[in-house]
């Protein structure tokens, strides 16, 4: 069954792709900062995110 994307669905799809790319980029930045020797507390403060979120990468 073939279907076309409506204008509304296309906007939702593009937003989802954008958010997914943003999340992947954020993950990459967190990992690189930790690899360069920044503490989890410093990374959290720099990126204005929770320490819990940063700590997810220290256990990987």
ABEGO torsion letter per residue (X at the ends): XBBBBBAAAAAAAAAAAAAAAAAAAAAAAAAAAAAAGBBAAAAAAAAGBBAAAAAAAAAX
